[in-house]
C-alpha cells in the first residue's frame, strides 16, 4: 500500500509540474507581432498555435493538435526524468 501511495504521488507531482512548466514556457516563448503586420505564435519547441491579422492569402495558421500533443509530451517526459533523478538522490 505504501508503494502505491509513493508511485501515485510521484506521477501526480510529475504531471502537475509538467503542466506548470508547459504553460510557463509557452507564455515565455509567445511572440506577438500583430501590431506590425506579423503573426502571433505559441509553443515551444514546435509552434502549435499561430494567427495573423492582415497576412496574405494562403496563410495557413491556426491550432495544430499534433504539435500541441508533442510539446506537452516533451515537457511531460522531461519532467519525469528530472523528477526521477531528484528522487534517486534523496
URHU-V106730 format. One line per field, one symbol per residue. psi: psi as a letter, one per 40 degrees, with the letter a starting at -180 (. if undefined). burial: + if it has 24 or more other C-alpha atoms within 12 Angstrom, else -. A space follows every 50 residues. Layout:
# URHU-V106730
psi=???
burial=???
This chain:
# URHU-V106730
psi=ddddddddddddddddddddddddddddehhgfddffaihiiiheihehi ihcfiiiehgaahhdddddddddddddddddddddddde.
burial=-------------++-+++-++---+---+--------++++++-+++++ ++---------------+--++--++--++--+-------
